[in-house]
Amino acid sequence: MTNHNVMQEQLHAKPPIPREHEQNNRSVRDMVGQRGLQPEQLPAEEDIQKLERRVKTEEKKLLKQTGKLPSSKQSGSKIIQSDDCCQ
């Protein structure tokens, strides 16, 4: 929103750009407040980097537990076409 307004209103100097940013933040905060939400009272979410590390670790554990699935070339399996299925 700030970028749009800076371009639309052709703001170039330092003082008007931070003022525009602050006004946009106040507007968004007011709108959220009108919906009955206060960001300070929302529960904190898990840090995204910690979540990514945990998912990666769990994926590695699952891979070790199950082993790699063989590719279709290695297993010698044939892909069944829908025409071949029920004849």
C-alpha positions as CSV (number, residue, x, y, z in Angstrom):
1,M,0.0,0.0,0.0
2,T,2.8,2.4,0.9
3,N,4.7,1.6,-2.4
4,H,1.5,2.3,-4.4
5,N,0.8,5.6,-2.6
6,V,4.4,6.7,-2.9
7,M,4.3,6.2,-6.7
8,Q,0.8,7.5,-7.1
9,E,1.4,10.7,-5.1
10,Q,5.0,10.9,-6.4
11,L,6.6,11.1,-3.0
12,H,10.3,11.5,-3.2
13,A,11.6,13.1,-0.1
14,K,12.4,11.3,3.1
15,P,9.9,12.9,5.5
16,P,6.7,12.2,3.4
17,I,7.5,8.5,2.8
18,P,7.9,7.5,6.4
19,R,4.8,9.5,7.2
20,E,2.8,7.7,4.5
21,H,4.1,4.3,5.9
22,E,3.1,5.2,9.5
23,Q,-0.4,6.4,8.3
24,N,-0.9,3.1,6.4
25,N,0.1,1.1,9.5
26,R,-2.4,3.1,11.7
27,S,-5.1,2.5,9.1
28,V,-4.5,-1.2,9.0
29,R,-4.3,-1.4,12.8
30,D,-7.6,0.6,13.1
31,M,-9.3,-1.8,10.6
32,V,-8.1,-4.9,12.5
33,G,-9.3,-3.3,15.7
34,Q,-12.7,-2.7,14.2
35,R,-12.9,-6.4,13.6
36,G,-12.3,-7.1,17.3
37,L,-8.7,-8.2,17.0
38,Q,-5.7,-6.9,18.8
39,P,-2.4,-8.2,17.6
40,E,-0.8,-8.1,21.0
41,Q,-3.4,-10.6,22.3
42,L,-3.0,-13.1,19.5
43,P,-0.9,-16.2,20.4
44,A,2.6,-16.2,18.9
45,E,3.2,-18.6,16.0
46,E,6.2,-20.9,15.7
47,D,9.2,-19.3,14.1
48,I,9.2,-20.3,10.4
49,Q,12.9,-21.3,10.4
50,K,12.4,-23.6,13.3
51,L,9.3,-25.1,11.6
52,E,11.3,-25.7,8.4
53,R,14.1,-27.4,10.3
54,R,11.7,-29.6,12.2
55,V,9.9,-30.7,9.0
56,K,13.3,-31.4,7.3
57,T,14.4,-33.5,10.3
58,E,11.1,-35.4,10.3
59,E,11.4,-36.1,6.6
60,K,14.8,-37.5,7.1
61,K,13.6,-39.7,9.9
62,L,10.7,-41.0,7.8
63,L,13.1,-41.7,4.9
64,K,15.4,-43.7,7.2
65,Q,12.4,-45.7,8.6
66,T,10.8,-46.5,5.3
67,G,13.7,-46.6,3.0
68,K,13.6,-45.2,-0.5
69,L,10.9,-46.3,-2.9
70,P,12.3,-48.0,-6.0
71,S,11.9,-46.0,-9.2
72,S,9.8,-47.7,-11.9
73,K,13.0,-48.5,-13.9
74,Q,14.6,-50.3,-11.0
75,S,11.6,-52.3,-9.9
76,G,10.8,-53.6,-13.3
77,S,7.2,-52.7,-12.7
78,K,5.0,-51.9,-15.7
79,I,2.8,-48.9,-15.7
80,I,-0.7,-50.1,-16.4
81,Q,-2.7,-48.2,-19.0
82,S,-6.4,-47.8,-18.4
83,D,-7.1,-50.0,-21.5
84,D,-4.9,-52.8,-20.1
85,C,-6.5,-52.8,-16.7
86,C,-9.6,-55.0,-16.8
87,Q,-9.3,-57.3,-19.8
